[in-house]
Amino acid sequence: MTKSPVSASSPVAQDSQIWDSLKKAIAASSGFQRWQLEHSLNDQSQDLSLDYWVRRYLRDTLETLAY
């Protein structure tokens, strides 16, 4: 059986689109913006991707909730 290339309607593409939308919504939230202000960012950290910062925010939030 031959695998077809990933199309726009494939589950992987759909997951990517969902993550992109979710990432943008999280970044626009007041909680994320407050979290960013609480974490002093230097010039090097500014170069990191939005994906990195959202993942870090989610990880920190979940760790806090776990306590």
Secondary structure, 3 states (H helix, E strand, C coil): CCCCCCCCCCHHHHHHHHHHHHHHHHHHCHHHHHHHHHCCCCHHHHCCCHHHHHHHHHHHHHHHHHC
